[in-house]
Amino acid sequence: MASAKLNAPSSRWIRGGSSLNRRFAFRTEIPRAATIRAGSYTEELLQTAKSIASPGRGILAIDESNATCGKRLASIGLDNTEANRQAYRQLLLTTSGLGEYISGAILFEETLYQSTIDGTKFVDCLRGENIVPGIKVDKDNGLVPIVEPEILLDGDHAIERTLEVAENVWAEVFFYLAQNNVVFEGILLKPSMVTPGAEHKEKASPETIAKYTLTMLKRRVPPAVPGIMFLSGGQSEVEATLNLNAMNQSPNPWHVSFSYARALQNTVLKTWKGQPENVETAQKALLIRAKANSMAQLGRYSAEGENEEAKKGMFQKGYTY
């Protein structure tokens, strides 16, 4: 599993006459990475996509750079050392039962070579839970099962403007995917939800976000694509889950699920606090969040009983990964 990413502040897409800055278009940035030669990887791609897009399951995104991981560690008073990064990743990737709710995990390159304290490779921990391990970007083999053009929440624009921009972005994305002979049945999409800008005066309900997001998808995404794995983009843990749940209240032509980072990890990190004695409790917190999003993928989530920490927004202006 690999991921090709295309993101920019919404000021690049929202303001001005053009909704998609050419500097970020697939024409100049993605073709070499996205090209899939007919017959060379097709069966592998189809099987990988099918495995990840399975009912009630989604993706755990832990592909943050070491610098970004360091910022998260700093939020709980830890230094950005490889030992601390290893300890946090071990907490996440050795959570027993995680595979019931998580089908894939996107990893940062360093994680591929790390092991538990008893010597078990992290990728083997994932495989033991029937979770497909992947890396953020694979430019060597031409495999790009996950395509991610992110429209950030920055700005005060209305949801209608986000819809307009998202439609233009995705029209161009699929044009260049087709130009490069990408097998639609072998990819997964990781889009932003269609929401108002973070600074917009009116907050949209989950039902409204679901309506606009599904409208965009139905207008732009072929039903041949097996899965839509939404990113949370700075929404609170509960918001991201509520919005996903709203999108699964009626049948969709694709598996509509999640590929969350902060929206799965925030409470976990705050619970752990870098203390070994908190690992078990933090892993339980991860399972709670993973199960909540599993239920949302099935359209059965209820926010009843959610704690206050999970309701806190995580938007950061100009956020980088």
Backbone torsions as a table, in degrees:
resi	resn	phi	psi	omega
1	MET	NA	136.4	178.3
2	ALA	-141.1	165.4	-176.5
3	SER	-135.1	130.6	172.5
4	ALA	-105.9	127.9	-172.4
5	LYS	-115.6	139.6	178.0
6	LEU	-141.0	99.3	-178.5
7	ASN	-136.1	157.1	178.5
8	ALA	-159.8	154.9	174.4
9	PRO	-57.0	145.3	-177.5
10	SER	-62.9	-17.3	175.8
11	SER	-61.1	-26.9	179.0
12	ARG	-74.1	-29.2	-175.5
13	TRP	-106.3	-32.7	-173.6
14	ILE	-81.9	-42.4	-175.0
15	ARG	-89.9	153.2	176.7
16	GLY	87.5	-178.4	-172.9
17	GLY	-79.2	-28.9	-176.5
18	SER	-102.7	132.0	-177.8
19	SER	-80.8	-18.8	179.8
20	LEU	-130.2	111.4	178.4
21	ASN	-64.5	126.3	-175.5
22	ARG	-60.2	-25.6	-179.6
23	ARG	-64.2	-20.1	-178.6
24	PHE	-110.3	9.2	-177.7
25	ALA	-77.0	158.1	178.4
26	PHE	-62.6	-23.6	-178.7
27	ARG	-55.8	-40.6	-174.2
28	THR	-104.2	-22.4	-169.9
29	GLU	-108.0	-32.6	-164.4
30	ILE	-108.2	-29.8	-168.4
31	PRO	-48.4	-44.5	-177.4
32	ARG	-61.9	-35.0	-178.6
33	ALA	-81.6	-28.4	-170.2
34	ALA	-93.2	-15.1	-175.8
35	THR	-64.6	128.7	177.0
36	ILE	-120.1	111.9	-177.1
37	ARG	-69.8	133.3	-175.7
38	ALA	-53.6	126.2	173.6
39	GLY	86.6	-16.1	-174.1
40	SER	-77.5	-38.7	-177.7
41	TYR	-131.6	9.3	-170.5
42	THR	-56.6	-51.2	-176.4
43	GLU	-63.5	-39.7	178.6
44	GLU	-63.4	-42.7	179.3
45	LEU	-63.2	-45.6	-179.2
46	LEU	-60.5	-43.9	-178.8
47	GLN	-67.9	-41.5	179.2
48	THR	-63.1	-47.4	-179.6
49	ALA	-61.6	-42.1	180.0
50	LYS	-64.1	-41.4	-179.9
51	SER	-64.1	-42.6	-177.9
52	ILE	-71.8	-38.9	-177.9
53	ALA	-87.6	56.4	-179.8
54	SER	-102.9	148.9	-172.5
55	PRO	-54.8	134.0	175.9
56	GLY	74.9	13.5	-177.7
57	ARG	-131.4	155.8	179.6
58	GLY	-148.8	-162.7	-173.1
59	ILE	-112.9	136.3	170.0
60	LEU	-94.4	114.6	-179.4
61	ALA	-95.0	109.8	175.9
62	ILE	-127.0	44.7	-176.8
63	ASP	-99.4	19.1	178.2
64	GLU	-60.7	144.8	174.9
65	SER	-63.2	163.9	178.0
66	ASN	-60.7	-33.6	178.9
67	ALA	-65.5	-44.4	179.1
68	THR	-68.9	-40.6	175.8
69	CYS	-58.9	-38.0	178.5
70	GLY	-62.3	-36.8	177.6
71	LYS	-64.0	-38.6	179.1
72	ARG	-68.7	-41.1	177.2
73	LEU	-63.8	-39.0	179.4
74	ALA	-62.1	-30.2	-179.5
75	SER	-65.7	-17.9	176.4
76	ILE	-115.6	17.8	172.9
77	GLY	82.9	20.5	-179.9
78	LEU	-106.5	147.9	175.0
79	ASP	-76.0	154.2	179.0
80	ASN	-85.7	79.0	177.9
81	THR	-115.0	158.5	178.6
82	GLU	-61.1	-35.8	179.8
83	ALA	-62.6	-41.5	179.3
84	ASN	-71.1	-37.9	176.7
85	ARG	-64.7	-40.6	178.6
86	GLN	-62.9	-42.0	-178.6
87	ALA	-63.7	-41.7	-180.0
88	TYR	-68.4	-43.3	179.1
89	ARG	-65.7	-35.3	176.9
90	GLN	-62.8	-41.4	177.3
91	LEU	-54.7	-48.9	-176.9
92	LEU	-68.0	-48.6	-167.6
93	LEU	-85.0	-6.7	175.7
94	THR	-108.7	15.2	178.9
95	THR	-69.5	114.4	-178.0
96	SER	-67.3	131.5	179.1
97	GLY	90.3	-0.2	-177.5
98	LEU	-62.4	-32.6	-178.2
99	GLY	-64.6	-13.5	176.4
100	GLU	-67.8	-27.7	-174.9
101	TYR	-117.7	-18.5	-175.9
102	ILE	-117.0	127.2	-178.5
103	SER	-103.2	-21.9	-178.9
104	GLY	-148.0	155.4	176.9
105	ALA	-135.8	124.8	176.7
106	ILE	-92.1	124.6	-172.6
107	LEU	-112.9	152.7	168.5
108	PHE	-79.9	152.3	-173.8
109	GLU	-53.2	-41.2	-178.8
110	GLU	-57.2	-35.7	-176.6
111	THR	-65.5	-30.1	-179.6
112	LEU	-59.4	-29.1	-174.4
113	TYR	-104.6	3.7	-179.9
114	GLN	-93.9	157.7	-178.6
115	SER	-134.1	168.2	172.5
116	THR	-72.5	171.1	-179.2
117	ILE	-65.8	-18.5	177.1
118	ASP	-95.3	6.7	172.9
119	GLY	95.8	4.0	178.5
120	THR	-82.2	125.6	178.8
121	LYS	-60.7	140.5	179.2
122	PHE	-58.4	-38.2	-179.9
123	VAL	-64.6	-30.7	177.2
124	ASP	-73.6	-32.5	174.0
125	CYS	-60.4	-42.2	179.4
126	LEU	-66.1	-46.8	-179.4
127	ARG	-61.7	-32.6	177.2
128	GLY	-64.8	-21.9	177.0
129	GLU	-100.4	10.2	-177.1
130	ASN	61.0	38.4	177.1
131	ILE	-108.5	128.4	-179.5
132	VAL	-77.5	119.5	176.9
133	PRO	-85.0	146.3	178.7
134	GLY	-147.0	170.4	179.7
135	ILE	-118.8	155.2	-172.1
136	LYS	-56.9	-51.3	-179.2
137	VAL	-137.7	130.4	177.3
138	ASP	-119.5	105.7	-178.0
139	LYS	-100.9	-1.7	-174.9
140	ASP	-91.3	-43.1	-173.1
141	ASN	-97.3	-5.2	-179.6
142	GLY	74.8	15.6	-179.2
143	LEU	-92.5	119.2	177.2
144	VAL	-135.2	70.5	178.0
145	PRO	-62.5	-26.9	-178.6
146	ILE	-115.4	122.4	179.4
147	VAL	-112.6	125.3	-169.2
148	GLU	-133.0	87.6	168.9
149	PRO	-93.2	105.7	-174.3
150	GLU	-93.0	132.0	171.0
151	ILE	-104.1	112.3	-173.9
152	LEU	-71.3	161.2	-177.6
153	LEU	-77.2	-10.5	-175.9
154	ASP	-54.1	133.2	175.1
155	GLY	125.1	171.0	-179.9
156	ASP	-115.8	20.7	-176.8
157	HIS	-73.3	157.2	178.7
158	ALA	-80.5	164.5	-177.9
159	ILE	-63.9	-30.5	178.8
160	GLU	-62.6	-37.2	179.0
161	ARG	-70.1	-37.6	176.4
162	THR	-62.3	-41.2	178.1
163	LEU	-59.8	-45.9	-179.8
164	GLU	-59.0	-46.6	-179.3
165	VAL	-66.7	-44.6	-179.3
166	ALA	-60.2	-40.3	178.7
167	GLU	-63.2	-41.5	178.7
168	ASN	-66.5	-42.4	179.3
169	VAL	-61.6	-49.4	-175.8
170	TRP	-70.6	-30.2	174.1
171	ALA	-61.1	-43.1	-179.7
172	GLU	-71.2	-39.6	177.7
173	VAL	-56.0	-50.4	-175.8
174	PHE	-72.1	-27.7	174.0
175	PHE	-60.3	-47.7	-176.8
176	TYR	-76.8	-28.8	172.7
177	LEU	-62.4	-44.1	178.3
178	ALA	-65.0	-41.0	178.9
179	GLN	-59.4	-30.2	-177.6
180	ASN	-99.5	15.0	175.3
181	ASN	58.3	35.0	176.6
182	VAL	-72.3	134.3	179.7
183	VAL	-79.1	108.0	-175.5
184	PHE	-60.0	-34.8	-179.8
185	GLU	-69.5	-10.9	-176.9
186	GLY	-111.1	13.4	179.0
187	ILE	-119.8	161.4	170.3
188	LEU	-123.7	146.2	178.2
189	LEU	-104.0	143.5	177.3
190	LYS	-126.3	77.3	-176.6
191	PRO	-90.7	166.7	167.5
192	SER	-78.2	150.4	169.3
193	MET	-72.3	152.9	177.5
194	VAL	-83.6	105.2	-177.7
195	THR	-132.1	163.8	171.1
196	PRO	-67.3	163.2	173.5
197	GLY	-60.9	152.1	-176.1
198	ALA	-59.6	-25.7	-178.0
199	GLU	-100.0	9.5	178.5
200	HIS	-68.5	146.2	-173.1
201	LYS	-70.5	-22.9	-178.0
202	GLU	-115.3	131.6	179.0
203	LYS	-88.7	133.0	-179.3
204	ALA	-86.8	145.5	177.7
205	SER	-77.6	161.2	175.6
206	PRO	-56.6	-36.4	-179.8
207	GLU	-65.0	-40.5	178.9
208	THR	-67.4	-44.2	178.6
209	ILE	-61.9	-41.4	178.0
210	ALA	-62.8	-42.8	-179.3
211	LYS	-60.3	-49.7	-177.4
212	TYR	-70.3	-38.0	-179.2
213	THR	-67.4	-45.0	179.4
214	LEU	-67.1	-33.3	175.2
215	THR	-60.0	-46.6	178.9
216	MET	-61.3	-46.0	-178.3
217	LEU	-62.8	-44.2	-177.9
218	LYS	-66.1	-28.7	179.5
219	ARG	-82.0	-21.6	-169.5
220	ARG	-125.0	-24.6	-171.4
221	VAL	-105.3	120.5	179.1
222	PRO	-61.5	143.7	177.8
223	PRO	-65.6	-12.3	177.0
224	ALA	-66.4	-24.8	178.6
225	VAL	-68.4	124.3	-173.5
226	PRO	-74.1	-31.6	-172.4
227	GLY	-146.0	142.2	172.6
228	ILE	-113.5	112.2	-175.1
229	MET	-111.9	94.4	-172.1
230	PHE	-68.5	143.9	168.3
231	LEU	-91.7	158.3	-175.2
232	SER	-89.7	-28.4	171.6
233	GLY	59.2	32.2	177.4
234	GLY	94.9	0.4	172.7
235	GLN	-67.8	159.5	173.8
236	SER	-67.8	163.2	178.4
237	GLU	-56.9	-44.6	-178.1
238	VAL	-69.4	-42.5	178.5
239	GLU	-57.5	-47.9	-178.1
240	ALA	-60.7	-37.6	-179.5
241	THR	-73.9	-42.5	177.6
242	LEU	-60.5	-43.2	-178.6
243	ASN	-66.2	-40.5	176.9
244	LEU	-63.9	-42.4	179.3
245	ASN	-60.1	-42.0	-179.5
246	ALA	-63.0	-32.4	180.0
247	MET	-74.8	-15.1	-178.3
248	ASN	-108.0	25.3	177.3
249	GLN	-84.4	-10.1	175.7
250	SER	-141.0	159.3	-177.4
251	PRO	-62.3	144.2	176.2
252	ASN	-125.6	153.7	178.9
253	PRO	-73.4	-9.0	179.2
254	TRP	-124.0	163.3	168.9
255	HIS	-74.9	111.5	-177.4
256	VAL	-100.7	111.0	-171.4
257	SER	-142.3	-152.6	-171.4
258	PHE	-131.7	151.4	167.8
259	SER	-138.0	80.2	-170.3
260	TYR	-102.9	146.1	173.0
261	ALA	-110.7	-82.3	-179.0
262	ARG	-59.5	-35.4	-176.7
263	ALA	-73.4	-5.9	170.9
264	LEU	-109.2	-22.8	-168.8
265	GLN	-107.8	-17.2	-170.4
266	ASN	-58.9	-52.7	179.6
267	THR	-64.6	-35.8	178.6
268	VAL	-59.1	-48.5	-178.7
269	LEU	-62.2	-44.8	-178.5
270	LYS	-67.9	-29.3	178.0
271	THR	-74.7	-40.5	-178.0
272	TRP	-65.7	-51.3	179.8
273	LYS	58.3	17.5	178.9
274	GLY	78.0	9.3	-176.2
275	GLN	-102.1	125.9	-179.2
276	PRO	-55.0	-34.8	-178.4
277	GLU	-69.5	-12.1	-179.7
278	ASN	-98.3	-0.1	-174.5
279	VAL	-59.4	-48.5	-177.1
280	GLU	-61.8	-42.6	179.0
281	THR	-65.6	-39.3	178.8
282	ALA	-66.0	-38.1	177.5
283	GLN	-66.2	-35.4	174.8
284	LYS	-64.2	-37.6	177.3
285	ALA	-64.0	-38.3	177.2
286	LEU	-63.9	-42.9	178.9
287	LEU	-64.0	-36.8	177.7
288	ILE	-61.8	-46.4	-179.4
289	ARG	-68.4	-41.7	179.7
290	ALA	-63.4	-41.9	178.6
291	LYS	-66.1	-39.4	178.7
292	ALA	-58.4	-43.5	-179.6
293	ASN	-75.0	-28.8	172.1
294	SER	-61.9	-45.4	178.0
295	MET	-64.6	-36.5	177.8
296	ALA	-65.1	-37.2	178.1
297	GLN	-63.5	-30.1	178.2
298	LEU	-89.8	-3.1	-179.5
299	GLY	75.9	26.7	-174.2
300	ARG	-124.0	17.7	-175.3
301	TYR	-81.0	141.5	171.1
302	SER	-127.6	135.2	-178.7
303	ALA	-82.0	2.9	-179.7
304	GLU	-60.6	130.0	177.7
305	GLY	87.9	0.4	178.6
306	GLU	-67.2	141.6	-179.1
307	ASN	-82.8	166.0	-174.5
308	GLU	-67.3	-33.8	179.8
309	GLU	-60.2	-38.0	-178.2
310	ALA	-71.5	-14.1	-179.3
311	LYS	-93.2	-5.3	-177.3
312	LYS	-78.8	129.5	177.8
313	GLY	-66.4	152.2	-177.4
314	MET	-123.9	18.6	179.8
315	PHE	-63.9	132.5	173.8
316	GLN	-129.4	121.0	-178.8
317	LYS	-61.4	131.7	179.5
318	GLY	69.1	27.2	-176.3
319	TYR	-60.6	136.3	174.8
320	THR	-123.5	152.3	-174.7
321	TYR	-92.5	NA	NA
